[in-house]
Amino acid sequence: MDSTQNKPLTIKEAADYLGLAVATLYKMTMRGTIPFYKPSGGRVYFKQEELEAWVFSKRTSSTAELQAQALTIRKGR
């Protein structure tokens, strides 16, 4: 495993990684919509693998996938 992936990311590094503004990322931490760490109650840190898991956790199916699912359901009747 790459040692840089285990290094905690600062809010700026995490924002750059996700392509978000730092202010947006702060709002997301305040709302609890993204996983983060705040070990001493001050600075906010992130784990890269948790950010990746968060990004890929909200998958939306394509139209083709939804149509295939609908056909499968219809055939099952």
Secondary structure, DSSP 8 states (H G I E B T S, - for coil): --HHHHS-B-HHHHHHHHT--HHHHHHHHHHT-S--B-TTSSS-BB-HHHHHHHHTTS----HHHHHHHHHHHHHT-
